[in-house]
Amino acid sequence: WHSTRTHESAAEGEAEESAAAVELAEAGADLDIRLARLERLTERRPELLSSVLLRQNPHSVKEWMRRVNLFKSEPARCIHTYATAVKTVSPEHATHGKLSSLWVAFAGFYEKHADVKNARAILRKACDVHFKSADELALVWLERAELELRAHKYNDALALLRDATTPPPPNERSKKALEAGPVRNRLYRVTKLWAMYADLEESVGTLDSAKRAYEQMFVLKVITPQLVLSMAAFLEEKGYFEQSFSAYERGVATFGFPWALELWRAYLSKFVGRYGGSKLERTRELYEQSLEKCPPDSSVELWRGYALYELQHGLARHAMRIFERGCAAVAPKERPELFRLHISKAAEAFGVARTRPIYEKAIEALADDAARLLCLEYAQLETKLGEVDRARALYTHAAQMYDPVSEAKVWSEWNDFEVEHGSEDSFREMLRIKRAVKAQFAAVGAATVRAPATSGGGEVGAAVGAAQDGYIPSDAWRGIQRGSVFKKGHLGLGYYRDELAARWQPLDLAATAAPLEPPLDAPPARRAEREGEEEEEEPAGADADVSVTQRRVPDGVFGSAAGLGKKRSAEEEPIGALERFKRAR
C-alpha cells in the first residue's frame, strides 16, 4: 500500500511539473508574438500618423509629399501614393503648398527611374488640370519644356513653349473674359514662359523667329525691362545696331521711371560707345529726352554723363551750362557731389578764377552741412591765389556754422590764417566773432534744453532761428544783434528776429564785443606793433619810393588756356614758305 501511495504521489508531482512547463512554454510563445506586434506597430507609426493627418486634411500638399518620402525604398507604393495624392487634392482647396508641385514631383519620380515616356504622360495630363492660378499651370509647362531639353529634344521644347505662349482669340482677352474663362487662356500673360521662349528662340530658332517673339511681347504688353535689355543685346550681338537702339527706344517709351532708368543707362552707354562724338546732336537729344521725365532722385547720373560727354566731344561752355542745370534739378542730397564735379571741370577748362561764381552758387543752394565745407575749400583757394580779404570773408561766413567747442579744428585753421596773413585788428575781430558764436551756440543749447520745461508740457514754441517779425539784411556777420540770429532765410542773408535768442543772449553786448586778452600764439599783434614803430620812423614821402615786386600768376589760374598768350622766341615762331626758301639758299 505504501509503495502504491508513493507512486501515485510521484505521478501527481510529475503531472503538475509537466503542466507548469507547458504553461511556461505557451506564455513564452505568446510573449514573442506580442513583442513582434509591438515592433511592427512602432515601425508603422509614421505611416499611421500620416494617415491620421491626411484623414483630417486630405488637401495638404506638404503631408502628401512627406508620405511619399516614407516609401522611398518601395517604388510601387511611391507611385500609388503620388497617384492617390493628385486624385485627392483639389486645386481650390490645396493647402501647405501648390498642387502643381505634386504633379512635377510625380513626373520627376518617373524621370529619375529613366522612364521619360511616363514622365511626359504625367505632365501632359497635368496641363489639363484647372489650377487656381496661371503661375501654377506655367510651372507645369516650364517643367515639360525642361524635360524635353534634358532629353535633348530641343525642337520639341520650342514647340511646347510656342503652344504655351499662343494667346486666345482677341474677343477672349478682355479682363472679364479672362477671369471667367479657363486658366489656360491666361497662360500667355506669364512672363517666365516668354523669357524661356525668347532664350530658346535665340539659341535654337532663327533670327526672324526671335525678332517675332520679342515683337509679339511688345504687342501683347507682356514684355519686361529685362526682356528689353535681352532683346537689344541679342540684336547688337547679331550686328543690327540700329534695331538694337530701336528696341531701347520702344522700351523707354513703354516703361516709366524708375524702371526706365536702367534702359536709359544701357541705351546711352551703348550709343556713345558706338558713335562717340560723330553724332553729337542726336546724342544731345537722347540725353535731353532721358532727363525730361526723370525724377530728381534718379537724375544725377544722367546729368553727370551728359556734362562729361559734352566736355569730351562738344563745347566746354555748353558743358558748364549743363552742370548748372543739373545742380538746380537734382535732389538736394545729390547736389554737393555734382557741384564739386562742376568746380573741378571748370577749373580744368577755364582756370580756377572761373570757379568763384560756382562756389558762390553752391554755398547759397546747399544746406549748412555741405555749404560750410565748400566755404572752407573756397577760402583755401582764395588763400592760394593771394586774395586774403576774400578768404577772410569766407572764413567769417563759414565760422558761424561751426561750434568753437566741439569743432575747434576749423577755428584753429582760421587762427593759423590770421597768424600768417592777418593783422592785430583782424586777429582781434576773429577772437570777437569766436566769442560771440560760442555764446550763441551755448544759448541755443540752453534754450533747447529749457524750452520744453518752460512750456508746461504743452506745445513747444517756435523753432530756434525761425524768422519772426524783423529782418535786417546783411551780407556778412556783423556781431551779435540783440534778439536776432544771423542766417540765410526766405528773405535772404541777414539777421532774423528770434524770441529764444532774445531770451538767452547776454544783455551786455559791449562786454561780448570787448576784445579778449591776446593768446600766447598771437604774432600778428607783435608784428603790427613792429610795423607801427617802422611807420613812425619813415619820412612822410616814403610811399613814393616803395618798390613792388611782381610775381608770376600760376598756370592753374588759366586752366587749359594757360600759355596761349606767351611771347615765343624767334626759333619757336612759325615761318612761311618764302622764309623757308630763303633759308634753304
C-alpha positions as CSV (number, residue, x, y, z in Angstrom):
1,W,0.0,0.0,0.0
2,H,2.8,2.3,1.0
3,S,4.6,1.7,-2.3
4,T,1.4,2.3,-4.3
5,R,0.8,5.6,-2.4
6,T,4.3,6.7,-3.0
7,H,4.0,6.0,-6.8
8,E,0.7,8.0,-7.1
9,S,2.3,10.9,-5.3
10,A,5.2,10.8,-7.6
11,A,3.0,10.6,-10.6
12,E,0.9,13.6,-9.5
13,G,4.1,15.6,-8.9
14,E,5.3,14.8,-12.4
15,A,2.0,15.8,-13.9
16,E,2.0,19.1,-12.1
17,E,5.5,19.8,-13.2
18,S,4.6,18.9,-16.8
19,A,1.6,21.2,-16.7
20,A,3.7,24.1,-15.4
21,A,6.3,23.5,-18.1
22,V,3.6,23.6,-20.7
23,E,2.1,26.8,-19.4
24,L,5.5,28.4,-19.4
25,A,6.1,27.4,-23.0
26,E,2.8,28.8,-24.1
27,A,3.4,32.1,-22.3
28,G,6.8,32.5,-24.0
29,A,5.4,32.0,-27.4
30,D,2.6,34.5,-26.7
31,L,5.2,37.0,-25.4
32,D,7.2,36.7,-28.7
33,I,4.0,37.3,-30.7
34,R,3.2,40.4,-28.6
35,L,6.7,41.8,-28.9
36,A,6.6,41.3,-32.7
37,R,3.3,43.1,-32.9
38,L,4.7,46.0,-30.8
39,E,7.7,46.2,-33.0
40,R,5.6,46.2,-36.2
41,L,3.4,48.9,-34.7
42,T,6.4,51.0,-33.8
43,E,7.7,50.7,-37.3
44,R,4.4,51.7,-38.9
45,R,3.9,54.7,-36.5
46,P,5.0,57.4,-39.1
47,E,2.7,55.8,-41.7
48,L,-0.2,55.6,-39.3
49,L,0.3,59.1,-38.1
50,S,0.4,60.3,-41.7
51,S,-2.9,58.5,-42.4
52,V,-4.5,60.3,-39.4
53,L,-3.3,63.7,-40.6
54,L,-4.4,63.1,-44.1
55,R,-7.8,61.9,-42.8
56,Q,-8.0,65.3,-41.1
57,N,-6.9,67.3,-44.1
58,P,-6.7,65.4,-47.3
59,H,-5.7,68.5,-49.3
60,S,-2.4,69.1,-47.5
61,V,0.3,69.0,-50.2
62,K,3.1,69.1,-47.7
63,E,1.7,66.0,-45.9
64,W,1.4,64.0,-49.2
65,M,5.0,64.8,-50.0
66,R,6.1,63.7,-46.6
67,R,4.1,60.4,-47.0
68,V,5.9,59.7,-50.3
69,N,9.2,60.1,-48.6
70,L,8.2,57.3,-46.2
71,F,8.2,54.8,-49.1
72,K,11.5,55.7,-50.7
73,S,12.6,52.1,-50.8
74,E,9.3,50.9,-52.3
75,P,8.8,52.4,-55.8
76,A,5.4,50.8,-56.2
77,R,4.0,52.3,-53.1
78,C,5.5,55.7,-54.1
79,I,3.7,55.6,-57.4
80,H,0.5,54.6,-55.7
81,T,0.8,57.5,-53.1
82,Y,1.5,60.0,-55.9
83,A,-1.5,58.8,-57.9
84,T,-3.7,59.0,-54.8
85,A,-2.5,62.4,-54.0
86,V,-3.1,64.1,-57.4
87,K,-6.6,62.5,-57.4
88,T,-7.4,63.6,-53.9
89,V,-6.1,67.1,-53.7
90,S,-8.4,69.8,-55.1
91,P,-6.8,72.8,-56.8
92,E,-9.2,75.2,-55.0
93,H,-8.6,73.7,-51.5
94,A,-4.9,72.8,-51.7
95,T,-3.0,73.9,-48.5
96,H,0.6,74.0,-47.4
97,G,1.9,74.1,-51.0
98,K,0.8,74.0,-54.6
99,L,-0.8,71.2,-56.4
100,S,1.5,71.8,-59.4
101,S,4.4,70.8,-57.2
102,L,2.8,67.3,-56.7
103,W,2.5,66.8,-60.4
104,V,6.0,67.9,-61.1
105,A,7.4,65.6,-58.4
106,F,5.3,62.7,-59.8
107,A,6.9,63.2,-63.2
108,G,10.3,63.7,-61.7
109,F,10.0,60.3,-60.0
110,Y,9.5,58.6,-63.3
111,E,12.3,60.6,-64.9
112,K,14.6,59.6,-62.1
113,H,13.9,56.0,-62.8
114,A,14.7,56.5,-66.6
115,D,11.0,56.4,-67.6
116,V,10.8,59.6,-69.7
117,K,7.7,58.3,-71.6
118,N,5.6,58.1,-68.4
119,A,7.0,61.4,-67.2
120,R,5.8,63.1,-70.4
121,A,2.4,61.5,-69.9
122,I,2.1,62.7,-66.3
123,L,3.0,66.3,-67.3
124,R,0.7,66.2,-70.3
125,K,-2.2,65.2,-68.0
126,A,-1.2,67.9,-65.5
127,C,-1.6,70.6,-68.2
128,D,-5.3,69.7,-68.4
129,V,-5.9,70.4,-64.6
130,H,-7.8,73.5,-63.7
131,F,-5.2,75.1,-61.4
132,K,-6.1,78.0,-59.2
133,S,-3.7,80.4,-60.9
134,A,-1.9,80.8,-64.2
135,D,1.5,80.7,-62.4
136,E,0.9,77.1,-61.3
137,L,0.0,76.0,-64.8
138,A,3.0,77.8,-66.2
139,L,5.2,75.8,-63.8
140,V,3.9,72.6,-65.3
141,W,4.6,73.9,-68.9
142,L,8.1,75.0,-68.0
143,E,8.8,71.6,-66.5
144,R,7.6,70.0,-69.7
145,A,9.9,72.1,-71.7
146,E,12.9,71.4,-69.4
147,L,12.1,67.7,-69.5
148,E,12.5,67.8,-73.3
149,L,15.7,69.8,-73.0
150,R,17.1,67.3,-70.7
151,A,16.2,64.6,-73.2
152,H,17.9,66.7,-75.9
153,K,14.7,67.3,-77.8
154,Y,15.2,71.0,-78.4
155,N,12.7,71.4,-81.2
156,D,10.0,69.7,-79.1
157,A,10.7,72.1,-76.2
158,L,10.5,75.1,-78.5
159,A,7.2,73.8,-80.0
160,L,5.8,73.4,-76.4
161,L,6.6,76.9,-75.5
162,R,5.2,78.3,-78.7
163,D,2.0,76.5,-77.9
164,A,2.0,77.8,-74.3
165,T,2.5,81.4,-75.3
166,T,-0.1,81.4,-78.0
167,P,-2.8,83.9,-76.9
168,P,-6.5,83.2,-77.1
169,P,-8.6,85.0,-79.7
170,P,-9.0,88.8,-79.3
171,N,-12.6,88.6,-78.2
172,E,-11.5,86.4,-75.2
173,R,-8.7,88.7,-74.0
174,S,-10.8,91.2,-72.0
175,K,-10.4,91.2,-68.3
176,K,-13.9,89.8,-67.6
177,A,-13.5,87.1,-70.2
178,L,-10.1,86.0,-68.8
179,E,-11.4,85.9,-65.2
180,A,-14.5,83.9,-66.2
181,G,-12.7,81.6,-68.7
182,P,-10.3,78.7,-68.0
183,V,-6.9,79.3,-66.6
184,R,-5.4,78.2,-69.9
185,N,-6.5,81.5,-71.5
186,R,-4.4,83.5,-69.0
187,L,-1.3,81.4,-69.6
188,Y,0.1,83.8,-72.2
189,R,0.4,86.6,-69.6
190,V,3.1,84.7,-67.6
191,T,6.4,86.4,-68.1
192,K,8.5,83.3,-67.2
193,L,7.2,81.4,-70.2
194,W,8.1,84.3,-72.5
195,A,11.6,84.6,-71.0
196,M,12.3,80.9,-71.6
197,Y,10.7,81.1,-75.0
198,A,12.9,84.0,-76.0
199,D,16.0,82.2,-74.8
200,L,15.1,79.1,-76.9
201,E,14.4,81.2,-79.9
202,E,17.8,82.9,-79.7
203,S,19.5,79.5,-79.2
204,V,17.6,77.1,-81.4
205,G,15.4,79.3,-83.6
206,T,16.3,81.7,-86.3
207,L,16.9,85.5,-86.2
208,D,13.5,86.2,-87.7
209,S,11.7,83.9,-85.3
210,A,13.4,85.5,-82.3
211,K,12.5,89.0,-83.5
212,R,8.9,87.9,-84.0
213,A,8.8,86.6,-80.4
214,Y,10.1,89.9,-79.0
215,E,7.7,91.8,-81.3
216,Q,4.8,89.7,-80.0
217,M,5.8,90.6,-76.4
218,F,5.5,94.3,-77.2
219,V,2.2,93.8,-78.9
220,L,0.7,91.8,-76.1
221,K,2.3,94.1,-73.4
222,V,3.9,91.3,-71.5
223,I,7.5,92.4,-72.0
224,T,9.6,93.5,-69.1
225,P,12.6,95.8,-68.8
226,Q,14.9,92.8,-68.5
227,L,13.5,91.3,-71.7
228,V,14.0,94.6,-73.5
229,L,17.7,94.6,-72.4
230,S,17.9,91.0,-73.6
231,M,16.4,91.9,-77.0
232,A,18.7,94.8,-77.5
233,A,21.8,92.7,-76.5
234,F,20.7,89.9,-78.9
235,L,20.3,92.3,-81.9
236,E,23.6,94.0,-81.0
237,E,25.3,90.7,-80.9
238,K,24.0,89.9,-84.4
239,G,25.2,93.2,-85.7
240,Y,21.9,95.0,-86.0
241,F,22.9,98.1,-84.0
242,E,20.1,100.5,-85.2
243,Q,17.5,97.8,-84.5
244,S,19.0,97.4,-81.1
245,F,18.7,101.1,-80.4
246,S,15.1,101.0,-81.7
247,A,14.4,98.3,-79.1
248,Y,15.8,100.6,-76.4
249,E,13.6,103.4,-77.6
250,R,10.5,101.3,-77.5
251,G,11.4,100.1,-74.0
252,V,11.8,103.6,-72.6
253,A,8.5,104.6,-74.3
254,T,6.8,101.6,-72.7
255,F,8.1,101.9,-69.1
256,G,8.4,104.9,-66.9
257,F,10.8,105.7,-64.1
258,P,12.4,104.2,-62.1
259,W,12.2,101.1,-64.4
260,A,13.3,103.2,-67.4
261,L,16.5,104.3,-65.7
262,E,18.3,101.0,-66.4
263,L,17.1,101.2,-70.0
264,W,18.4,104.7,-70.5
265,R,21.7,103.9,-68.8
266,A,22.3,100.9,-71.1
267,Y,21.0,102.8,-74.2
268,L,23.2,105.9,-73.7
269,S,26.2,103.8,-72.9
270,K,25.9,101.6,-76.0
271,F,25.1,104.6,-78.2
272,V,28.0,106.7,-77.0
273,G,30.3,103.7,-77.2
274,R,29.2,103.0,-80.8
275,Y,29.3,106.6,-82.3
276,G,31.3,108.6,-79.8
277,G,31.2,112.2,-80.9
278,S,30.2,111.6,-84.6
279,K,26.5,112.0,-83.8
280,L,26.7,114.9,-81.4
281,E,23.3,116.4,-81.9
282,R,21.5,113.0,-81.7
283,T,23.3,112.2,-78.5
284,R,22.3,115.6,-77.0
285,E,18.7,114.9,-78.0
286,L,18.8,111.5,-76.3
287,Y,20.2,113.0,-73.1
288,E,17.6,115.7,-73.1
289,Q,14.9,113.1,-73.7
290,S,16.1,111.0,-70.8
291,L,16.1,113.9,-68.4
292,E,12.7,115.2,-69.4
293,K,10.7,112.9,-67.2
294,C,13.4,111.7,-64.8
295,P,12.7,112.4,-61.1
296,P,15.3,114.4,-59.2
297,D,16.3,111.5,-57.0
298,S,17.5,109.4,-60.0
299,S,18.8,112.1,-62.4
300,V,22.2,112.8,-61.0
301,E,23.8,110.0,-63.0
302,L,22.3,111.2,-66.3
303,W,23.3,114.9,-65.7
304,R,26.8,113.8,-64.9
305,G,27.1,111.7,-68.0
306,Y,25.6,114.4,-70.2
307,A,28.0,117.0,-68.9
308,L,31.1,114.8,-69.2
309,Y,30.1,113.7,-72.7
310,E,29.8,117.4,-73.7
311,L,33.2,118.1,-72.2
312,Q,34.8,115.3,-74.2
313,H,33.0,115.7,-77.5
314,G,31.3,119.1,-77.5
315,L,31.7,122.6,-76.1
316,A,33.1,123.3,-72.7
317,R,30.7,126.3,-72.2
318,H,27.8,124.1,-73.1
319,A,29.0,121.6,-70.5
320,M,29.2,124.3,-67.9
321,R,25.6,125.2,-68.6
322,I,24.6,121.6,-68.3
323,F,26.3,121.4,-64.9
324,E,24.4,124.5,-63.8
325,R,21.1,123.0,-64.9
326,G,21.9,119.7,-63.2
327,C,22.9,121.3,-59.9
328,A,19.5,123.0,-59.8
329,A,17.5,119.9,-60.9
330,V,18.9,117.1,-58.9
331,A,17.8,116.2,-55.4
332,P,19.3,118.2,-52.5
333,K,21.3,115.2,-51.2
334,E,23.0,114.8,-54.6
335,R,23.9,118.4,-55.2
336,P,27.2,118.5,-53.2
337,E,28.7,115.8,-55.4
338,L,27.6,117.5,-58.7
339,F,28.8,120.9,-57.5
340,R,32.2,119.5,-56.7
341,L,32.5,117.9,-60.2
342,H,31.3,121.2,-61.7
343,I,34.1,123.1,-59.9
344,S,36.8,120.6,-60.8
345,K,35.9,120.5,-64.5
346,A,35.5,124.3,-64.7
347,A,39.0,124.7,-63.1
348,E,40.4,122.3,-65.7
349,A,38.8,124.0,-68.7
350,F,38.8,127.7,-67.7
351,G,41.0,128.1,-64.7
352,V,40.3,128.4,-61.0
353,A,39.1,132.0,-61.4
354,R,36.0,130.7,-63.2
355,T,35.1,128.6,-60.2
356,R,34.3,131.6,-58.0
357,P,30.7,132.0,-59.2
358,I,30.2,128.3,-58.9
359,Y,31.4,128.3,-55.3
360,E,29.1,131.2,-54.5
361,K,26.0,129.5,-56.1
362,A,26.8,126.3,-54.3
363,I,27.1,128.0,-50.9
364,E,23.7,129.6,-51.5
365,A,22.0,126.4,-52.7
366,L,23.4,123.8,-50.4
367,A,22.4,123.0,-46.8
368,D,24.6,124.2,-44.0
369,D,26.4,120.9,-43.6
370,A,27.6,120.9,-47.2
371,A,27.9,124.6,-47.6
372,R,30.3,125.1,-44.7
373,L,32.7,122.6,-46.2
374,L,32.6,124.4,-49.5
375,C,33.2,127.7,-47.7
376,L,36.4,126.3,-46.2
377,E,37.5,124.9,-49.6
378,Y,36.8,128.3,-51.2
379,A,38.7,130.1,-48.5
380,Q,41.7,127.8,-49.0
381,L,41.6,128.5,-52.8
382,E,41.5,132.3,-52.3
383,T,44.4,132.0,-49.9
384,K,46.4,130.2,-52.5
385,L,45.6,132.9,-55.1
386,G,46.6,135.6,-52.6
387,E,43.1,137.0,-52.1
388,V,43.4,137.5,-48.4
389,D,40.4,139.7,-47.9
390,R,38.1,137.3,-49.8
391,A,39.5,134.4,-47.9
392,R,38.9,136.2,-44.6
393,A,35.3,137.0,-45.6
394,L,34.7,133.3,-46.3
395,Y,36.2,132.2,-43.0
396,T,33.9,134.7,-41.3
397,H,30.9,133.3,-43.1
398,A,31.8,129.7,-42.5
399,A,32.8,130.1,-38.9
400,Q,29.2,130.9,-37.8
401,M,28.2,127.3,-38.7
402,Y,31.0,125.7,-36.5
403,D,30.8,125.3,-32.8
404,P,34.1,126.6,-31.3
405,V,33.9,124.0,-28.6
406,S,33.1,120.8,-30.5
407,E,34.6,121.8,-33.8
408,A,37.7,123.6,-32.9
409,K,39.7,122.4,-35.9
410,V,38.0,125.0,-38.2
411,W,38.7,127.8,-35.8
412,S,42.3,126.7,-35.5
413,E,42.6,126.9,-39.3
414,W,41.2,130.4,-39.2
415,N,43.6,131.2,-36.4
416,D,46.6,130.0,-38.4
417,F,45.3,132.0,-41.4
418,E,45.2,135.2,-39.3
419,V,48.6,134.4,-37.8
420,E,50.2,134.2,-41.3
421,H,48.2,136.8,-43.2
422,G,46.3,139.0,-40.8
423,S,47.0,142.0,-38.6
424,E,46.2,142.8,-35.0
425,D,42.8,144.2,-35.8
426,S,41.8,141.2,-37.9
427,F,43.0,138.8,-35.3
428,R,41.0,140.7,-32.6
429,E,38.0,140.6,-34.8
430,M,38.4,136.8,-35.2
431,L,38.5,136.4,-31.5
432,R,35.4,138.6,-31.0
433,I,33.5,136.6,-33.5
434,K,34.6,133.4,-31.9
435,R,33.4,134.5,-28.5
436,A,30.1,135.7,-30.0
437,V,29.5,132.4,-31.9
438,K,30.4,130.4,-28.8
439,A,27.9,132.4,-26.8
440,Q,25.2,131.9,-29.4
441,F,25.8,128.1,-29.6
442,A,25.6,128.0,-25.8
443,A,22.4,130.0,-25.8
444,V,20.8,127.8,-28.4
445,G,21.8,124.7,-26.4
446,A,20.3,126.1,-23.2
447,A,17.1,127.1,-25.0
448,T,16.8,123.7,-26.5
449,V,17.0,122.1,-23.1
450,R,14.8,124.5,-21.2
451,A,12.1,125.2,-23.8
452,P,10.0,122.0,-23.1
453,A,10.2,122.6,-19.4
454,T,9.0,126.2,-19.6
455,S,6.1,125.3,-21.9
456,G,4.4,123.3,-19.1
457,G,4.3,120.1,-21.1
458,G,2.3,121.7,-23.9
459,E,3.3,122.6,-27.4
460,V,6.9,123.8,-27.8
461,G,7.4,127.3,-29.1
462,A,8.8,128.5,-32.4
463,A,11.9,126.6,-33.6
464,V,15.3,128.2,-32.9
465,G,16.3,130.5,-35.7
466,A,12.8,130.8,-37.3
467,A,12.1,134.3,-38.6
468,Q,9.6,136.3,-36.6
469,D,8.9,140.0,-37.2
470,G,12.1,141.7,-38.0
471,Y,14.7,141.2,-40.7
472,I,17.9,143.2,-41.1
473,P,19.7,142.5,-44.5
474,S,23.4,141.9,-44.1
475,D,25.9,140.4,-46.5
476,A,28.3,139.3,-43.7
477,W,28.4,138.7,-39.9
478,R,28.3,141.9,-38.0
479,G,28.4,140.6,-34.5
480,I,25.6,139.8,-32.1
481,Q,22.4,141.8,-32.6
482,R,20.1,141.7,-29.6
483,G,17.2,139.3,-30.2
484,S,18.3,138.3,-33.7
485,V,20.0,135.4,-35.3
486,F,22.3,135.7,-38.4
487,K,21.4,133.2,-41.1
488,K,20.2,132.7,-44.7
489,G,16.4,132.6,-44.6
490,H,13.5,133.0,-47.0
491,L,14.2,136.8,-47.3
492,G,17.9,136.3,-47.9
493,L,21.1,136.6,-45.8
494,G,20.8,138.7,-42.7
495,Y,19.6,139.0,-39.1
496,Y,16.2,137.5,-38.3
497,R,14.2,138.2,-35.2
498,D,14.2,135.3,-32.7
499,E,12.5,135.1,-29.3
500,L,14.7,132.4,-27.9
501,A,17.8,134.4,-28.9
502,A,16.3,137.5,-27.2
503,R,15.8,135.4,-24.1
504,W,19.1,133.8,-23.8
505,Q,21.6,136.2,-25.4
506,P,23.7,138.2,-22.9
507,L,22.3,141.7,-22.1
508,D,25.7,143.3,-22.0
509,L,26.6,143.4,-25.7
510,A,29.5,145.7,-25.1
511,A,31.1,143.1,-22.8
512,T,30.5,140.4,-25.5
513,A,32.2,142.6,-28.1
514,A,35.1,143.6,-25.9
515,P,38.4,142.3,-27.1
516,L,39.9,139.3,-25.3
517,E,43.4,139.1,-24.0
518,P,45.9,138.2,-26.7
519,P,46.7,134.5,-26.7
520,L,50.1,133.0,-26.5
521,D,50.3,132.3,-30.2
522,A,49.3,135.8,-31.4
523,P,52.3,137.1,-33.5
524,P,50.0,139.4,-35.6
525,A,49.8,141.8,-32.6
526,R,53.6,141.8,-32.2
527,R,54.0,142.2,-36.0
528,A,51.6,145.1,-36.0
529,E,53.5,146.8,-33.2
530,R,56.7,146.5,-35.2
531,E,55.1,147.8,-38.3
532,G,53.7,150.8,-36.3
533,E,57.2,151.5,-35.0
534,E,58.7,151.4,-38.5
535,E,55.9,153.7,-39.8
536,E,56.8,156.3,-37.1
537,E,60.5,156.3,-38.3
538,E,59.7,156.6,-42.0
539,P,59.6,160.1,-43.6
540,A,56.3,161.5,-44.9
541,G,57.1,160.9,-48.6
542,A,58.3,157.3,-48.2
543,D,55.3,155.9,-50.1
544,A,56.7,157.2,-53.4
545,D,59.9,155.0,-53.0
546,V,58.1,151.8,-52.2
547,S,59.2,149.0,-54.6
548,V,56.6,146.5,-55.7
549,T,57.8,143.0,-56.7
550,Q,55.7,141.3,-59.4
551,R,55.0,137.6,-59.1
552,R,54.1,135.3,-61.9
553,V,50.5,134.1,-61.9
554,P,50.3,130.3,-61.7
555,D,49.2,128.5,-64.8
556,G,46.4,126.8,-62.9
557,V,44.5,130.1,-62.8
558,F,44.0,129.9,-66.5
559,G,43.3,126.2,-66.9
560,S,43.7,124.7,-70.3
561,A,44.2,128.1,-71.8
562,A,47.5,128.6,-70.0
563,G,50.4,129.5,-72.3
564,L,48.3,130.8,-75.2
565,G,49.4,134.4,-74.6
566,K,53.1,133.7,-74.0
567,K,55.6,135.5,-76.4
568,R,57.5,132.9,-78.4
569,S,61.2,133.2,-79.3
570,A,62.4,133.7,-82.9
571,E,63.1,129.9,-83.1
572,E,59.6,129.0,-81.9
573,E,57.9,131.5,-84.2
574,P,56.3,129.7,-87.2
575,I,57.7,130.6,-90.6
576,G,56.2,130.8,-94.1
577,A,57.1,129.1,-97.3
578,L,59.1,132.2,-98.6
579,E,61.2,132.3,-95.5
580,R,62.0,128.6,-95.8
581,F,63.1,129.1,-99.4
582,K,65.4,131.9,-98.3
583,R,66.9,129.8,-95.5
584,A,67.4,126.9,-97.9
585,R,69.6,129.0,-100.2
